[in-house]
Amino acid sequence: MRRFIYALIILITALSALAQAPQPPGLTWVRYYEAQPGKEMEFAKLLSESSKSVFDKLIADKKVAAWGIVVPVTHIEGETYTHAAYVTVPDWAALEAMISAFEANDAKMPPAEMKKLDDAFMAALKPGSIRDVILRHLSQAPLATAPPTTRPKYIGVDTYVIKQGRGMDAVGLFNEWGKPLFTDVAAKGKFGPWGLSMQEIQTRGDWTHMIWYFMNDLSAVDQLNAGTMALDPMKLKGYDVRLRDMSEPEKHRTSILRIVYQAP
């Protein structure tokens, strides 16, 4: 939400148990913000404290799977945001419930308190700096995957421009290349959840698809690189040729985000 995820259900022997297995969340709303210079820490605290009680209730009611606040570690040319908030939900009905919950919370707030909060946000944020992306998750780590041994501190993000009509090719390549690689790296305990997503609503023109992965610490990047280099060279070359054919390689970007707040 410029104000940032779990895809196949784990195989089990009983069909009835498979039918009852929980589905991973389908959408994530990411909102990007640009804080005023010198107001970065103040803004992060304001955003988390003003949202926490509503999100805690939404998580308890299973309307929201997770939410958090991140800041960029690496900076990309043209990107000026200082913070991003992500909210992961099952579907659009859950997004409607989320919006309604915040509207109801605002309606209960005394006018003087609401004005104080609005004034604080206006003082901390650059006018007109809020931007949104809504992601549809196409392939993800299974919910039954063991979580990392400690809470993630970073999110790696790779964005791509996939050519029109090649979306299914991108999913197929990810499932063949990225999915087993990420599964192997996640088994080491510092990596995950992860997934491939696309823009559900086209709000940005500089990318169409995103690969994202949560990391306990940056040594997970070493593990990911080692896993990639351990692949058969001819197979790896074939994957790269396919990716270049279905995308615009010069528009690929990688960024690392640091998580400053997350729940649950």
SERO-4910 file (N, C-alpha, C, O; in steps of 0.05 Angstrom, whole numbers):
BEGIN
 pado doro    nc1    nc2    nc3   cac1   cac2   cac3    cc1    cc2    cc3    oc1    oc2    oc3
  Met    A     16    -25      0      0      0      0     16     24      0      5     46      0
  Arg    A     71     68    -41     85     91    -32     70    101    -10     77    121      2
  Arg    A     35     91     31     25     99     61     33     81     82     27     86    105
  Phe    A    102    -71     26    104    -86     12     97    -77     24     75    -84     33
  Ile    A     64   -286     22     65   -278      4     67   -306     -2     86   -311    -17
  Tyr    A     40   -345      9     55   -367     13     45   -381    -10     53   -403    -16
  Ala    A     64   -450    -80     38   -443    -91     23   -469    -93     -1   -469    -94
  Leu    A     34   -488    -94     20   -514    -94     17   -524    -65     35   -520    -49
  Ile    A     -6   -536    -58    -10   -547    -31      7   -572    -29     10   -587    -48
  Ile    A     19   -576     -5     37   -599     -1     22   -625     -6     -1   -628      2
  Leu    A     35   -643    -20     22   -669    -26     18   -685     -1     37   -689     15
  Ile    A     -6   -695      3    -12   -713     25    -29   -736     14    -42   -733     -7
  Thr    A    -28   -757     27    -39   -782     15    -69   -782     14    -80   -792     -6
  Ala    A    -83   -771     34   -112   -773     35   -124   -750     19   -117   -727     23
  Leu    A   -142   -756      0   -154   -735    -16   -171   -717      1   -173   -693     -5
  Ser    A   -184   -727     22   -200   -710     39   -183   -690     53   -191   -667     56
  Ala    A   -159   -698     62   -141   -679     75   -131   -659     56   -128   -635     63
  Leu    A   -126   -667     31   -118   -648     11   -139   -627      6   -133   -603      2
  Ala    A   -164   -635      5   -186   -616      0   -189   -596     23   -198   -574     18
  Gln    A   -180   -604     47   -183   -586     70   -159   -569     75   -159   -551     92
  Ala    A   -137   -574     59   -112   -559     64   -117   -529     58   -130   -523     38
  Pro    A   -106   -512     74   -110   -483     70    -96   -473     44    -74   -481     38
  Gln    A   -110   -455     30    -99   -443      6    -81   -419     14    -87   -405     33
  Pro    A    -59   -415     -1    -43   -392      5    -57   -366     -3    -75   -367    -20
  Pro    A    -50   -344      9    -63   -318      2    -59   -311    -28    -39   -318    -40
  Gly    A    -79   -298    -39    -79   -293    -67    -68   -266    -76    -59   -262    -98
  Leu    A    -70   -246    -58    -64   -218    -66    -46   -205    -45    -48   -211    -21
  Thr    A    -30   -186    -53    -16   -168    -35    -18   -139    -46    -12   -134    -69
  Trp    A    -27   -122    -28    -29    -93    -35     -4    -80    -23      2    -82      1
  Val    A     11    -66    -40     35    -52    -31     31    -22    -36     23    -14    -58
  Arg    A     35     -7    -15     32     22    -17     60     35    -11     72     30     10
  Tyr    A     69     52    -30     95     65    -27     91     94    -18     72    107    -26
  Tyr    A    109    102     -1    108    129     11    136    142      8    156    129      7
  Glu    A    136    169      7    161    184      9    159    203     33    144    222     32
  Ala    A    174    197     54    174    215     77    190    240     72    208    241     56
  Gln    A    183    261     87    198    285     86    226    280     97    229    264    115
  Pro    A    247    294     86    274    290     97    275    295    127    264    315    137
  Gly    A    287    276    141    289    278    170    266    267    185    266    265    210
  Lys    A    244    259    170    220    249    183    217    219    179    196    207    185
  Glu    A    238    205    169    235    177    162    228    159    185    209    144    184
  Met    A    242    161    207    237    144    230    210    152    243    195    134    252
  Glu    A    204    177    244    178    186    255    155    175    238    135    167    249
  Phe    A    158    175    212    137    165    195    132    136    199    109    127    201
  Ala    A    154    120    200    151     91    204    136     85    230    119     67    230
  Lys    A    143     99    251    129     95    277    100    103    275     83     89    285
  Leu    A     95    126    262     67    135    259     50    115    243     27    110    251
  Leu    A     61    105    222     46     86    205     40     60    220     18     50    219
  Ser    A     60     49    234     56     24    248     36     28    271     18     11    275
  Glu    A     40     49    287     23     52    311     -6     59    304    -24     51    318
  Ser    A    -10     74    282    -37     81    274    -52     58    261    -77     59    259
  Ser    A    -38     38    252    -50     15    237    -52    -10    253    -69    -28    247
  Lys    A    -36    -13    274    -32    -39    287    -58    -51    298    -64    -74    293
  Ser    A    -74    -35    312    -98    -46    325   -118    -57    304   -130    -78    308
  Val    A   -121    -43    282   -140    -52    261   -129    -77    248   -144    -96    244
  Phe    A   -103    -78    242    -92   -101    229    -92   -126    248    -96   -148    239
  Asp    A    -87   -121    273    -87   -144    292   -115   -157    292   -116   -182    292
  Lys    A   -136   -141    291   -163   -153    290   -168   -167    264   -180   -189    263
  Leu    A   -159   -155    242   -163   -168    215   -147   -194    213   -157   -213    201
  Ile    A   -124   -195    225   -108   -220    225   -122   -241    242   -124   -265    234
  Ala    A   -133   -233    265   -147   -252    283   -172   -263    269   -180   -286    273
  Asp    A   -185   -246    252   -209   -254    237   -202   -268    211   -221   -275    196
  Lys    A   -176   -272    205   -167   -285    181   -175   -270    155   -177   -282    134
  Lys    A   -179   -244    158   -183   -227    134   -156   -219    122   -154   -214     98
  Val    A   -136   -216    139   -109   -209    130    -90   -231    139    -91   -240    162
  Ala    A    -73   -240    121    -53   -260    128    -28   -249    141    -17   -260    159
  Ala    A    -19   -226    131      5   -213    141      6   -184    132     -6   -177    112
  Trp    A     21   -168    147     26   -141    138     53   -132    149     62   -143    169
  Gly    A     65   -112    137     90   -103    146     98    -77    133     85    -67    115
  Ile    A    120    -65    143    131    -41    133    160    -46    126    175    -58    141
  Val    A    168    -37    102    196    -41     93    208    -15     84    193      4     77
  Val    A    235    -14     84    249      9     73    270     -1     54    280    -24     57
  Pro    A    277     14     33    296      4     13    325      4     25    334     23     37
  Val    A    338    -18     20    367    -20     26    383    -11      2    402      4      4
  Thr    A    375    -21    -21    386    -13    -47    367      7    -60    343      5    -56
  His    A    378     26    -74    362     47    -87    365     46   -117    387     45   -128
  Ile    A    342     46   -130    341     44   -159    336     71   -172    320     87   -161
  Glu    A    349     76   -194    345    102   -208    315    107   -213    301     90   -224
  Gly    A    306    131   -206    278    138   -211    260    132   -188    237    142   -187
  Glu    A    269    115   -169    252    108   -146    258    127   -123    282    129   -114
  Thr    A    238    141   -113    243    160    -91    229    153    -65    230    168    -46
  Tyr    A    215    130    -65    201    123    -40    220    117    -17    243    108    -22
  Thr    A    211    122      7    227    116     31    216     93     47    230     81     62
  His    A    190     87     44    177     66     59    156     53     40    146     65     21
  Ala    A    150     28     46    128     14     33    114     -3     54    127    -16     71
  Ala    A     88     -4     53     72    -22     71     60    -43     53     48    -37     32
  Tyr    A     61    -68     62     49    -90     46     27   -104     64     31   -107     88
  Val    A      6   -111     51    -16   -125     64    -24   -149     47    -32   -145     24
  Thr    A    -22   -173     57    -27   -197     42    -54   -209     51    -59   -213     75
  Val    A    -72   -214     32    -99   -222     37   -107   -246     19    -94   -251     -1
  Pro    A   -129   -260     27   -137   -282     10   -148   -274    -18   -142   -286    -38
  Asp    A   -164   -252    -18   -178   -245    -43   -188   -216    -41   -183   -202    -21
  Trp    A   -203   -207    -61   -214   -180    -61   -235   -175    -40   -237   -153    -29
  Ala    A   -250   -196    -32   -269   -193    -11   -255   -185     15   -265   -169     31
  Ala    A   -231   -196     20   -216   -190     44   -206   -161     42   -204   -148     63
  Leu    A   -199   -152     19   -191   -123     16   -214   -105     22   -210    -84     35
  Glu    A   -238   -113     14   -262    -97     20   -265    -96     51   -272    -75     62
  Ala    A   -262   -119     64   -264   -120     93   -243   -102    106   -249    -89    127
  Met    A   -219   -102     95   -198    -85    106   -204    -56    104   -201    -41    124
  Ile    A   -214    -47     81   -220    -19     77   -243    -11     96   -243     10    108
  Ser    A   -263    -29     98   -286    -23    116   -277    -21    145   -287     -4    160
  Ala    A   -258    -38    153   -249    -37    180   -234    -11    187   -238      0    208
  Phe    A   -218     -1    168   -205     25    172   -225     48    172   -222     67    188
  Glu    A   -245     47    155   -265     68    154   -281     68    181   -286     89    192
  Ala    A   -287     44    191   -302     43    217   -284     53    239   -294     66    258
  Asn    A   -259     47    239   -240     56    259   -238     87    259   -238    100    280
  Asp    A   -237     98    235   -236    127    232   -261    140    242   -261    161    255
  Ala    A   -284    127    237   -310    139    245   -313    140    275   -327    157    286
  Lys    A   -300    121    289   -301    121    319   -282    141    332   -285    147    355
  Met    A   -263    151    317   -243    168    328   -254    196    333   -267    207    315
  Pro    A   -250    208    356   -259    235    361   -247    254    340   -224    251    332
  Pro    A   -262    274    331   -253    292    310   -225    305    317   -209    308    299
  Ala    A   -221    313    341   -196    325    348   -172    306    345   -151    313    336
  Glu    A   -177    281    353   -156    260    350   -151    254    321   -128    250    313
  Met    A   -173    253    305   -169    248    276   -154    270    263   -136    265    246
  Lys    A   -160    295    270   -145    318    258   -116    317    266    -98    322    250
  Lys    A   -110    309    291    -83    307    300    -67    286    284    -44    290    276
  Leu    A    -81    263    279    -68    242    263    -64    251    234    -42    247    223
  Asp    A    -84    263    222    -81    273    195    -59    294    193    -43    293    174
  Asp    A    -57    312    212    -36    332    211     -9    320    213     10    329    201
  Ala    A     -7    298    230     19    285    233     28    272    207     51    273    200
  Phe    A      9    259    193     16    247    168     23    268    147     42    264    132
  Met    A      8    289    146     14    311    127     42    323    132     55    330    113
  Ala    A     50    325    157     76    337    163     98    318    157    121    326    151
  Ala    A     93    291    158    114    272    154    118    263    125    139    253    118
  Leu    A     97    267    108     97    256     81    100    279     60     90    301     64
  Lys    A    115    273     39    115    291     16     88    290      2     78    269     -4
  Pro    A     76    313     -4     50    314    -17     51    299    -44     70    301    -59
  Gly    A     30    283    -49     28    269    -75     47    247    -79     51    238   -102
  Ser    A     59    236    -58     80    216    -61     70    187    -59     85    169    -63
  Ile    A     45    183    -51     35    156    -47     30    143    -74     17    154    -92
  Arg    A     39    118    -77     34    101   -100     26     73    -92     35     64    -70
  Asp    A     10     59   -108      1     33   -101      7     12   -123      8     18   -146
  Val    A     12    -12   -114     14    -36   -131     -2    -58   -118      0    -62    -94
  Ile    A    -19    -72   -133    -33    -95   -123    -23   -119   -139    -25   -121   -163
  Leu    A    -13   -139   -124     -1   -163   -136    -20   -186   -135    -34   -191   -115
  Arg    A    -21   -201   -157    -34   -227   -158    -13   -248   -157      5   -249   -174
  His    A    -14   -266   -137      7   -286   -134      2   -310   -153    -20   -322   -152
  Leu    A     22   -317   -168     19   -338   -189     31   -365   -180     21   -386   -188
  Ser    A     52   -364   -165     65   -388   -155     79   -380   -129     93   -360   -128
  Gln    A     76   -397   -108     87   -389    -82     97   -414    -67     92   -437    -74
  Ala    A    113   -408    -46    121   -429    -27     96   -441    -15     78   -426     -8
  Pro    A     95   -468    -11     72   -480      2     69   -470     31     89   -464     44
  Leu    A     44   -468     40     40   -460     67     52   -479     87     60   -471    109
  Ala    A     55   -504     80     66   -524     98     96   -523    100    108   -538    116
  Thr    A    109   -507     84    138   -505     85    147   -495    112    135   -477    124
  Ala    A    167   -508    123    177   -499    150    187   -470    148    202   -463    129
  Pro    A    180   -453    167    188   -425    166    218   -423    172    230   -442    183
  Pro    A    231   -401    165    259   -397    172    262   -398    203    243   -395    218
  Thr    A    287   -404    211    292   -408    239    289   -383    256    283   -385    280
  Thr    A    292   -360    244    287   -334    257    269   -317    239    266   -324    215
  Arg    A    259   -295    249    241   -278    233    257   -265    210    280   -256    214
  Pro    A    245   -264    186    259   -251    164    265   -221    170    249   -208    183
  Lys    A    287   -212    159    295   -184    162    296   -169    136    296   -144    135
  Tyr    A    296   -184    114    299   -172     87    280   -185     67    271   -207     71
  Ile    A    274   -170     46    259   -181     24    275   -174     -1    281   -151     -6
  Gly    A    281   -195    -17    293   -191    -43    271   -189    -64    251   -204    -63
  Val    A    273   -170    -83    253   -166   -104    266   -164   -131    285   -148   -135
  Asp    A    257   -180   -150    266   -178   -177    242   -172   -195    222   -187   -194
  Thr    A    243   -150   -210    221   -143   -228    229   -147   -257    252   -143   -264
  Tyr    A    209   -156   -273    213   -162   -301    191   -150   -318    169   -146   -308
  Val    A    197   -145   -343    177   -139   -363    174   -164   -380    191   -170   -396
  Ile    A    151   -178   -376    145   -202   -392    129   -193   -416    110   -178   -414
  Lys    A    136   -202   -440    123   -194   -464     94   -203   -464     86   -223   -452
  Gln    A     77   -187   -478     49   -193   -479     44   -221   -491     56   -229   -511
  Gly    A     27   -236   -477     21   -263   -486     40   -285   -476     36   -308   -482
  Arg    A     60   -277   -460     80   -296   -451     78   -301   -421     96   -313   -409
  Gly    A     56   -293   -408     53   -295   -379     54   -324   -370     67   -330   -350
  Met    A     40   -342   -384     41   -371   -376     68   -383   -380     76   -400   -365
  Asp    A     83   -373   -400    111   -382   -404    128   -375   -379    144   -390   -370
  Ala    A    123   -350   -369    138   -341   -346    132   -358   -321    150   -365   -306
  Val    A    106   -365   -317     99   -383   -295    112   -410   -298    122   -421   -279
  Gly    A    111   -421   -322    123   -447   -327    153   -447   -322    163   -466   -310
  Leu    A    167   -426   -331    196   -424   -326    202   -422   -296    220   -434   -286
  Phe    A    186   -405   -282    191   -402   -253    187   -429   -239    203   -436   -222
  Asn    A    166   -443   -246    161   -469   -232    182   -489   -238    188   -507   -222
  Glu    A    194   -488   -262    215   -506   -270    242   -499   -259    258   -516   -252
  Trp    A    248   -473   -257    274   -463   -249    274   -453   -221    289   -463   -204
  Gly    A    258   -432   -216    259   -419   -190    248   -435   -167    259   -435   -145
  Lys    A    226   -449   -172    213   -464   -150    231   -485   -137    233   -484   -112
  Pro    A    243   -503   -152    261   -522   -139    285   -509   -127    295   -518   -106
  Leu    A    296   -488   -140    319   -474   -128    312   -461   -102    326   -465    -82
  Phe    A    290   -446   -101    281   -433    -76    275   -454    -54    281   -449    -31
  Thr    A    262   -476    -62    256   -497    -42    281   -508    -30    282   -512     -5
  Asp    A    301   -513    -46    327   -523    -35    340   -503    -17    350   -511      5
  Val    A    341   -478    -25    353   -457     -8    337   -454     18    349   -450     39
  Ala    A    311   -454     16    294   -450     40    299   -472     60    297   -468     84
  Ala    A    306   -496     51    311   -519     70    335   -513     88    338   -527    108
  Lys    A    352   -494     81    375   -487     97    367   -469    121    383   -464    138
  Gly    A    342   -459    121    332   -445    144    334   -415    144    328   -402    165
  Lys    A    344   -402    123    347   -373    123    331   -360    101    335   -336     96
  Phe    A    314   -374     88    302   -365     63    272   -373     62    266   -396     66
  Gly    A    255   -354     56    226   -360     52    209   -343     71    218   -333     91
  Pro    A    184   -339     63    170   -349     39    179   -335     13    195   -317     14
  Trp    A    169   -345     -9    178   -334    -35    156   -339    -56    137   -354    -51
  Gly    A    157   -325    -79    137   -329    -99    141   -312   -124    159   -295   -125
  Leu    A    124   -317   -143    123   -302   -168     96   -289   -170     75   -302   -165
  Ser    A     95   -263   -176     70   -248   -177     69   -230   -201     90   -225   -214
  Met    A     45   -221   -208     41   -202   -230     24   -179   -219     11   -182   -198
  Gln    A     24   -157   -233      6   -135   -225    -23   -143   -231    -30   -148   -254
  Glu    A    -39   -144   -211    -68   -150   -214    -82   -127   -228    -98   -131   -246
  Ile    A    -74   -102   -221    -84    -78   -234    -59    -63   -243    -41    -58   -227
  Gln    A    -57    -56   -269    -33    -44   -279    -30    -15   -270    -43      3   -281
  Thr    A    -14    -11   -249    -10     16   -239     18     26   -245     24     50   -242
  Arg    A     36      8   -254     63     16   -262     69      5   -289     62    -17   -296
  Gly    A     84     21   -305     91     13   -332    119      2   -335    127     -6   -357
  Asp    A    134      2   -313    163     -5   -316    168    -35   -310    190    -44   -313
  Trp    A    148    -50   -301    150    -79   -298    123    -92   -298    102    -79   -293
  Thr    A    122   -118   -304     97   -133   -305     96   -155   -284     75   -161   -273
  His    A    119   -167   -278    121   -190   -260    143   -186   -239    162   -172   -244
  Met    A    138   -198   -216    157   -195   -194    163   -222   -181    144   -237   -176
  Ile    A    188   -228   -176    196   -250   -159    205   -238   -132    221   -220   -132
  Trp    A    195   -249   -110    201   -238    -84    209   -261    -65    199   -284    -68
  Tyr    A    226   -255    -46    235   -276    -28    244   -263     -2    260   -244     -2
  Phe    A    234   -273     20    241   -264     47    267   -277     56    271   -301     51
  Met    A    284   -262     71    309   -273     80    314   -266    109    309   -244    118
  Asn    A    325   -285    124    333   -280    152    356   -260    153    355   -242    170
  Asp    A    376   -264    136    398   -245    134    409   -247    106    401   -264     90
  Leu    A    428   -229    100    438   -227     73    455   -250     64    461   -253     40
  Ser    A    464   -268     83    478   -292     74    460   -310     58    471   -328     44
  Ala    A    434   -307     59    416   -322     42    421   -317     13    416   -334     -4
  Val    A    431   -293      6    437   -287    -22    461   -304    -31    461   -314    -53
  Asp    A    480   -309    -13    503   -327    -19    492   -355    -25    501   -368    -43
  Gln    A    473   -364     -8    462   -390    -12    446   -392    -38    448   -413    -52
  Leu    A    432   -371    -45    417   -371    -70    436   -372    -94    432   -386   -113
  Asn    A    458   -356    -93    477   -355   -114    491   -383   -117    495   -392   -139
  Ala    A    498   -395    -94    511   -421    -95    492   -442   -107    501   -459   -122
  Gly    A    466   -441   -100    447   -459   -111    445   -456   -141    442   -476   -156
  Thr    A    445   -431   -150    444   -426   -179    468   -437   -194    465   -450   -215
  Met    A    492   -432   -182    516   -441   -195    519   -472   -195    534   -483   -211
  Ala    A    505   -485   -177    506   -514   -175    489   -527   -196    491   -552   -200
  Leu    A    472   -512   -210    456   -524   -231    473   -532   -255    495   -521   -259
  Asp    A    463   -551   -270    477   -560   -294    481   -536   -313    461   -522   -319
  Pro    A    506   -530   -322    510   -506   -338    493   -504   -363    484   -483   -370
  Met    A    489   -527   -376    472   -526   -401    443   -521   -394    429   -506   -408
  Lys    A    434   -532   -372    406   -527   -364    403   -497   -356    383   -485   -363
  Leu    A    423   -487   -341    422   -459   -333    422   -440   -357    407   -421   -357
  Lys    A    438   -447   -377    439   -431   -401    412   -432   -415    402   -412   -426
  Gly    A    400   -455   -416    374   -458   -429    352   -441   -415    336   -429   -428
  Tyr    A    353   -441   -388    334   -424   -373    338   -395   -380    318   -380   -384
  Asp    A    363   -386   -381    369   -358   -387    360   -350   -415    349   -329   -419
  Val    A    364   -368   -434    355   -363   -462    324   -360   -463    314   -342   -476
  Arg    A    310   -377   -449    281   -375   -448    272   -349   -435    253   -337   -445
  Leu    A    285   -342   -413    277   -317   -399    281   -293   -417    264   -275   -419
  Arg    A    304   -292   -431    310   -270   -449    290   -268   -472    283   -247   -482
  Asp    A    281   -291   -481    262   -292   -503    235   -282   -495    221   -269   -512
  Met    A    226   -287   -471    199   -280   -462    198   -252   -449    176   -243   -443
  Ser    A    221   -240   -444    221   -215   -429    237   -193   -443    248   -198   -465
  Glu    A    239   -170   -431    256   -148   -440    279   -146   -420    277   -132   -400
  Pro    A    301   -161   -426    322   -164   -405    334   -139   -394    341   -137   -371
  Glu    A    335   -118   -411    347    -93   -402    331    -79   -381    340    -60   -368
  Lys    A    306    -87   -377    288    -75   -357    287    -90   -331    272    -83   -313
  His    A    302   -112   -329    303   -127   -304    317   -111   -282    338    -99   -287
  Arg    A    305   -109   -259    316    -95   -236    315   -113   -211    296   -128   -207
  Thr    A    335   -110   -193    336   -124   -168    338   -104   -145    354    -85   -147
  Ser    A    323   -107   -124    326    -90   -101    324   -107    -76    313   -129    -76
  Ile    A    334    -96    -54    333   -109    -28    319    -89     -9    327    -66     -7
  Leu    A    300    -99      6    285    -83     25    290    -94     53    293   -118     57
  Arg    A    290    -76     73    293    -84    101    266    -81    115    253    -60    113
  Ile    A    258   -102    129    233   -102    143    236    -88    170    253    -95    186
  Val    A    221    -66    174    222    -52    199    198    -58    217    199    -52    241
  Tyr    A    177    -70    206    155    -79    223    141   -101    207    138    -99    183
  Gln    A    132   -122    221    116   -142    208     98   -157    229    106   -159    252
  Ala    A     76   -166    220     58   -182    236     43   -202    218     37   -194    195
  Pro    A     36   -226    225     43   -237    252     72   -244    254     81   -253    275
***
